[in-house]
């Protein structure tokens, strides 16, 4: 098995976390910049894996997507970025539904 480098392509909040974990990061602002930077990274023969924040991955242009799908290495994998929305009400509804399914009765959380 051969070895290769790993790089993370993301926005600033995610880049900081990956950098703290010791992974090299390429910080970008938007999909256009992500397309340019990823295009350059795909030329690196020593690169084995590129982790791309999913919102940036979705914004990549078609030509770069074709290049990704036609090459084995580097492997380009999207990952979910940080979600800043509050999840309190949704998690309560989820817990209530789990309890209803488990015990067969509707419960109300206070």
LOVO-736951 format. One record per residue: residue number from 1; y, z, x of N, C-alpha, C in turn. Coordinates in Angstrom, 2 decimals. Layout:
% LOVO-736951
+-----+---------+---------+---------+---------+---------+---------+---------+---------+---------+
| pos |    n.py |    n.pz |    n.px |   ca.py |   ca.pz |   ca.px |    c.py |    c.pz |    c.px |
+-----+---------+---------+---------+---------+---------+---------+---------+---------+---------+
| NUM |       Y |       Z |       X |       Y |       Z |       X |       Y |       Z |       X |
...
+-----+---------+---------+---------+---------+---------+---------+---------+---------+---------+
//
This chain:
% LOVO-736951
+-----+---------+---------+---------+---------+---------+---------+---------+---------+---------+
| pos |    n.py |    n.pz |    n.px |   ca.py |   ca.pz |   ca.px |    c.py |    c.pz |    c.px |
+-----+---------+---------+---------+---------+---------+---------+---------+---------+---------+
|   1 |   -1.18 |    0.00 |    0.85 |    0.00 |    0.00 |    0.00 |    1.24 |    0.00 |    0.89 |
|   2 |    2.18 |   -0.89 |    0.57 |    3.39 |   -0.95 |    1.37 |    4.43 |    0.02 |    0.83 |
|   3 |    5.38 |    0.36 |    1.66 |    6.44 |    1.27 |    1.27 |    7.73 |    0.50 |    1.12 |
|   4 |    8.62 |    1.02 |    0.31 |    9.91 |    0.40 |    0.11 |   10.92 |    1.42 |   -0.33 |
|   5 |   12.16 |    0.99 |   -0.32 |   13.25 |    1.88 |   -0.70 |   13.43 |    1.92 |   -2.21 |
|   6 |   14.06 |    3.00 |   -2.68 |   14.42 |    3.18 |   -4.08 |   15.93 |    3.33 |   -4.15 |
|   7 |   16.55 |    2.67 |   -5.14 |   17.99 |    2.77 |   -5.35 |   18.25 |    2.96 |   -6.84 |
|   8 |   19.28 |    3.74 |   -7.15 |   19.69 |    3.98 |   -8.54 |   21.02 |    3.28 |   -8.76 |
|   9 |   21.10 |    2.48 |   -9.82 |   22.32 |    1.79 |  -10.22 |   22.78 |    2.40 |  -11.53 |
|  10 |   23.92 |    3.10 |  -11.51 |   24.35 |    3.82 |  -12.72 |   25.84 |    4.10 |  -12.72 |
|  11 |   26.29 |    4.67 |  -13.83 |   27.66 |    5.16 |  -13.94 |   27.76 |    6.51 |  -13.21 |
|  12 |   28.99 |    6.99 |  -13.05 |   29.25 |    8.20 |  -12.27 |   28.45 |    9.43 |  -12.70 |
|  13 |   28.39 |    9.78 |  -13.99 |   27.68 |   11.02 |  -14.35 |   26.21 |   11.01 |  -13.92 |
|  14 |   25.52 |    9.91 |  -14.12 |   24.11 |    9.82 |  -13.72 |   23.99 |    9.73 |  -12.20 |
|  15 |   24.89 |    8.99 |  -11.58 |   24.83 |    8.82 |  -10.12 |   24.90 |   10.16 |   -9.41 |
|  16 |   25.76 |   11.05 |   -9.90 |   25.90 |   12.37 |   -9.27 |   24.59 |   13.14 |   -9.30 |
|  17 |   23.89 |   13.10 |  -10.42 |   22.62 |   13.82 |  -10.54 |   21.55 |   13.24 |   -9.62 |
|  18 |   21.44 |   11.93 |   -9.56 |   20.46 |   11.31 |   -8.68 |   20.80 |   11.54 |   -7.21 |
|  19 |   22.08 |   11.52 |   -6.88 |   22.49 |   11.79 |   -5.50 |   22.12 |   13.21 |   -5.10 |
|  20 |   22.30 |   14.16 |   -6.01 |   21.91 |   15.54 |   -5.73 |   20.40 |   15.66 |   -5.52 |
|  21 |   19.64 |   14.79 |   -6.16 |   18.18 |   14.79 |   -5.99 |   17.76 |   14.06 |   -4.72 |
|  22 |   18.72 |   13.47 |   -4.01 |   18.42 |   12.82 |   -2.74 |   18.16 |   11.32 |   -2.81 |
|  23 |   18.39 |   10.72 |   -3.97 |   18.19 |    9.27 |   -4.08 |   19.49 |    8.53 |   -3.80 |
|  24 |   19.42 |    7.42 |   -3.09 |   20.62 |    6.63 |   -2.86 |   21.08 |    5.99 |   -4.17 |
|  25 |   22.38 |    6.03 |   -4.42 |   22.92 |    5.52 |   -5.67 |   23.98 |    4.46 |   -5.42 |
|  26 |   24.08 |    3.55 |   -6.37 |   25.16 |    2.57 |   -6.40 |   25.89 |    2.82 |   -7.71 |
|  27 |   27.12 |    3.28 |   -7.62 |   27.90 |    3.64 |   -8.79 |   28.70 |    2.43 |   -9.26 |
|  28 |   28.59 |    2.11 |  -10.55 |   29.34 |    0.99 |  -11.14 |   30.05 |    1.46 |  -12.40 |
|  29 |   31.02 |    0.66 |  -12.84 |   31.81 |    1.02 |  -14.02 |   31.34 |    0.34 |  -15.30 |
|  30 |   30.84 |   -0.91 |  -15.18 |   30.51 |   -1.67 |  -16.39 |   29.39 |   -2.67 |  -16.11 |
|  31 |   29.02 |   -3.43 |  -17.15 |   27.93 |   -4.38 |  -17.04 |   28.21 |   -5.51 |  -16.08 |
|  32 |   29.45 |   -5.97 |  -16.01 |   29.81 |   -7.04 |  -15.08 |   29.61 |   -6.62 |  -13.63 |
|  33 |   30.08 |   -5.43 |  -13.32 |   29.91 |   -4.91 |  -11.96 |   28.43 |   -4.63 |  -11.68 |
|  34 |   27.70 |   -4.15 |  -12.69 |   26.26 |   -3.91 |  -12.52 |   25.53 |   -5.22 |  -12.23 |
|  35 |   25.92 |   -6.29 |  -12.91 |   25.30 |   -7.60 |  -12.67 |   25.53 |   -8.05 |  -11.24 |
|  36 |   26.75 |   -7.94 |  -10.76 |   27.06 |   -8.35 |   -9.37 |   26.31 |   -7.51 |   -8.35 |
|  37 |   26.31 |   -6.19 |   -8.54 |   25.66 |   -5.31 |   -7.57 |   24.15 |   -5.47 |   -7.59 |
|  38 |   23.55 |   -5.60 |   -8.79 |   22.10 |   -5.79 |   -8.88 |   21.69 |   -7.13 |   -8.28 |
|  39 |   22.49 |   -8.15 |   -8.49 |   22.22 |   -9.46 |   -7.91 |   22.13 |   -9.36 |   -6.38 |
|  40 |   23.02 |   -8.60 |   -5.79 |   22.98 |   -8.39 |   -4.33 |   21.76 |   -7.56 |   -3.93 |
|  41 |   21.44 |   -6.53 |   -4.71 |   20.29 |   -5.68 |   -4.38 |   18.98 |   -6.45 |   -4.44 |
|  42 |   18.88 |   -7.43 |   -5.32 |   17.65 |   -8.21 |   -5.45 |   17.35 |   -9.03 |   -4.20 |
|  43 |   18.33 |   -9.21 |   -3.33 |   18.15 |   -9.95 |   -2.08 |   17.55 |   -9.08 |   -0.96 |
|  44 |   17.52 |   -7.76 |   -1.15 |   17.04 |   -6.82 |   -0.13 |   15.51 |   -6.78 |   -0.13 |
|  45 |   14.90 |   -7.30 |    0.93 |   13.44 |   -7.36 |    1.04 |   12.81 |   -5.98 |    1.20 |
|  46 |   13.56 |   -4.99 |    1.62 |   13.02 |   -3.64 |    1.82 |   13.07 |   -2.80 |    0.55 |
|  47 |   13.66 |   -3.32 |   -0.49 |   13.84 |   -2.59 |   -1.73 |   12.61 |   -2.75 |   -2.63 |
|  48 |   12.03 |   -1.63 |   -3.07 |   10.83 |   -1.66 |   -3.92 |   11.14 |   -1.35 |   -5.38 |
|  49 |   12.14 |   -0.50 |   -5.63 |   12.41 |   -0.04 |   -6.99 |   13.91 |    0.15 |   -7.19 |
|  50 |   14.41 |   -0.38 |   -8.30 |   15.81 |   -0.15 |   -8.70 |   15.78 |    0.47 |  -10.08 |
|  51 |   16.30 |    1.67 |  -10.19 |   16.45 |    2.35 |  -11.48 |   17.84 |    2.02 |  -12.00 |
|  52 |   17.93 |    1.47 |  -13.21 |   19.20 |    1.04 |  -13.78 |   19.44 |    1.78 |  -15.09 |
|  53 |   20.61 |    2.38 |  -15.22 |   20.97 |    3.06 |  -16.46 |   20.86 |    2.05 |  -17.60 |
|  54 |   20.23 |    2.45 |  -18.70 |   19.88 |    1.51 |  -19.77 |   21.08 |    0.76 |  -20.36 |
|  55 |   22.22 |    1.41 |  -20.52 |   23.38 |    0.72 |  -21.07 |   23.85 |   -0.40 |  -20.13 |
|  56 |   23.71 |   -0.19 |  -18.84 |   24.06 |   -1.23 |  -17.86 |   23.00 |   -2.33 |  -17.85 |
|  57 |   21.74 |   -1.93 |  -17.97 |   20.65 |   -2.91 |  -18.01 |   20.83 |   -3.86 |  -19.18 |
|  58 |   21.20 |   -3.33 |  -20.33 |   21.40 |   -4.15 |  -21.52 |   22.57 |   -5.11 |  -21.37 |
|  59 |   23.53 |   -4.79 |  -20.50 |   24.72 |   -5.62 |  -20.30 |   24.54 |   -6.67 |  -19.20 |
|  60 |   23.38 |   -6.71 |  -18.54 |   23.15 |   -7.69 |  -17.48 |   23.18 |   -9.10 |  -18.04 |
|  61 |   23.67 |  -10.06 |  -17.23 |   23.70 |  -11.44 |  -17.72 |   22.30 |  -12.06 |  -17.66 |
|  62 |   22.13 |  -13.15 |  -18.38 |   20.82 |  -13.79 |  -18.54 |   20.22 |  -14.27 |  -17.23 |
|  63 |   21.04 |  -14.75 |  -16.33 |   20.53 |  -15.28 |  -15.05 |   19.87 |  -14.16 |  -14.24 |
|  64 |   20.50 |  -12.99 |  -14.20 |   19.92 |  -11.86 |  -13.45 |   18.65 |  -11.37 |  -14.15 |
|  65 |   18.63 |  -11.36 |  -15.45 |   17.41 |  -10.96 |  -16.19 |   16.26 |  -11.90 |  -15.87 |
|  66 |   16.54 |  -13.22 |  -15.77 |   15.49 |  -14.18 |  -15.40 |   14.96 |  -13.91 |  -14.00 |
|  67 |   15.88 |  -13.60 |  -13.09 |   15.45 |  -13.30 |  -11.71 |   14.59 |  -12.04 |  -11.67 |
|  68 |   14.95 |  -11.04 |  -12.46 |   14.16 |   -9.80 |  -12.50 |   12.76 |  -10.09 |  -13.01 |
|  69 |   12.65 |  -10.88 |  -14.06 |   11.34 |  -11.13 |  -14.67 |   10.47 |  -12.06 |  -13.83 |
|  70 |   11.08 |  -12.84 |  -12.94 |   10.28 |  -13.78 |  -12.15 |    9.85 |  -13.23 |  -10.79 |
|  71 |   10.30 |  -12.06 |  -10.40 |    9.93 |  -11.46 |   -9.12 |    9.17 |  -10.16 |   -9.32 |
|  72 |    8.22 |   -9.93 |   -8.45 |    7.44 |   -8.69 |   -8.51 |    8.25 |   -7.53 |   -7.94 |
|  73 |    8.87 |   -7.74 |   -6.79 |    9.67 |   -6.70 |   -6.15 |   11.08 |   -7.20 |   -5.91 |
|  74 |   12.05 |   -6.37 |   -6.03 |   11.95 |   -4.98 |   -6.46 |   11.69 |   -4.89 |   -7.97 |
|  75 |   10.99 |   -3.85 |   -8.32 |   10.75 |   -3.54 |   -9.72 |   12.03 |   -2.92 |  -10.28 |
|  76 |   12.54 |   -3.45 |  -11.39 |   13.78 |   -2.95 |  -12.00 |   13.41 |   -2.24 |  -13.29 |
|  77 |   13.73 |   -0.94 |  -13.36 |   13.35 |   -0.11 |  -14.50 |   14.59 |    0.55 |  -15.09 |
|  78 |   14.84 |    0.32 |  -16.39 |   15.96 |    1.03 |  -17.03 |   15.59 |    2.48 |  -17.35 |
|  79 |   16.60 |    3.35 |  -17.32 |   16.41 |    4.75 |  -17.71 |   17.56 |    5.14 |  -18.63 |
|  80 |   17.33 |    6.07 |  -19.55 |   18.41 |    6.46 |  -20.48 |   19.49 |    7.25 |  -19.75 |
|  81 |   20.71 |    6.92 |  -20.06 |   21.85 |    7.65 |  -19.49 |   22.10 |    8.93 |  -20.24 |
|  82 |   23.07 |    9.70 |  -19.79 |   23.36 |   10.96 |  -20.47 |   23.91 |   10.70 |  -21.88 |
|  83 |   23.53 |   11.56 |  -22.80 |   24.02 |   11.49 |  -24.18 |   24.92 |   12.69 |  -24.42 |
|  84 |   26.17 |   12.45 |  -24.71 |   27.12 |   13.53 |  -24.85 |   27.29 |   14.01 |  -26.29 |
|  85 |   26.62 |   13.37 |  -27.23 |   26.74 |   13.78 |  -28.63 |   26.02 |   15.10 |  -28.87 |
|  86 |   26.61 |   15.91 |  -29.72 |   25.99 |   17.19 |  -30.08 |   24.78 |   16.92 |  -30.96 |
|  87 |   23.71 |   17.63 |  -30.72 |   22.47 |   17.38 |  -31.45 |   22.05 |   18.54 |  -32.34 |
|  88 |   22.90 |   19.49 |  -32.60 |   22.54 |   20.68 |  -33.34 |   21.97 |   20.42 |  -34.72 |
|  89 |   22.66 |   19.67 |  -35.56 |   22.21 |   19.44 |  -36.93 |   20.93 |   18.62 |  -36.96 |
|  90 |   20.83 |   17.63 |  -36.10 |   19.63 |   16.80 |  -36.08 |   18.41 |   17.60 |  -35.65 |
|  91 |   18.58 |   18.49 |  -34.69 |   17.43 |   19.28 |  -34.24 |   17.01 |   20.28 |  -35.32 |
|  92 |   17.97 |   20.83 |  -36.08 |   17.62 |   21.73 |  -37.19 |   16.81 |   20.99 |  -38.24 |
|  93 |   17.22 |   19.78 |  -38.58 |   16.49 |   18.98 |  -39.57 |   15.08 |   18.69 |  -39.08 |
|  94 |   14.95 |   18.43 |  -37.81 |   13.63 |   18.15 |  -37.22 |   12.72 |   19.38 |  -37.33 |
|  95 |   13.27 |   20.55 |  -37.01 |   12.49 |   21.79 |  -37.08 |   12.08 |   22.09 |  -38.52 |
|  96 |   13.01 |   21.91 |  -39.47 |   12.70 |   22.14 |  -40.89 |   11.58 |   21.22 |  -41.34 |
|  97 |   11.62 |   19.96 |  -40.94 |   10.57 |   19.01 |  -41.34 |    9.23 |   19.39 |  -40.71 |
|  98 |    9.22 |   19.83 |  -39.46 |    7.97 |   20.29 |  -38.83 |    7.39 |   21.48 |  -39.59 |
|  99 |    8.24 |   22.43 |  -39.95 |    7.78 |   23.61 |  -40.69 |    7.23 |   23.20 |  -42.07 |
| 100 |    7.93 |   22.28 |  -42.75 |    7.47 |   21.82 |  -44.06 |    6.08 |   21.18 |  -43.95 |
| 101 |    5.88 |   20.39 |  -42.93 |    4.58 |   19.74 |  -42.75 |    3.49 |   20.76 |  -42.39 |
| 102 |    3.85 |   21.75 |  -41.58 |    2.86 |   22.72 |  -41.12 |    2.44 |   23.70 |  -42.21 |
| 103 |    3.41 |   24.19 |  -43.00 |    3.07 |   25.22 |  -43.99 |    3.07 |   24.70 |  -45.42 |
| 104 |    3.57 |   23.48 |  -45.63 |    3.55 |   22.91 |  -46.96 |    4.67 |   23.36 |  -47.86 |
| 105 |    5.65 |   24.08 |  -47.35 |    6.78 |   24.54 |  -48.14 |    8.09 |   24.14 |  -47.46 |
| 106 |    9.09 |   23.88 |  -48.29 |   10.43 |   23.60 |  -47.77 |   11.07 |   24.93 |  -47.38 |
| 107 |   11.60 |   25.03 |  -46.18 |   12.28 |   26.25 |  -45.72 |   13.74 |   25.91 |  -45.45 |
| 108 |   14.56 |   26.94 |  -45.40 |   15.97 |   26.76 |  -45.10 |   16.32 |   27.64 |  -43.90 |
| 109 |   16.89 |   27.03 |  -42.87 |   17.33 |   27.78 |  -41.71 |   18.76 |   28.24 |  -41.91 |
| 110 |   19.06 |   29.45 |  -41.49 |   20.43 |   29.96 |  -41.61 |   21.17 |   29.77 |  -40.33 |
+-----+---------+---------+---------+---------+---------+---------+---------+---------+---------+
//
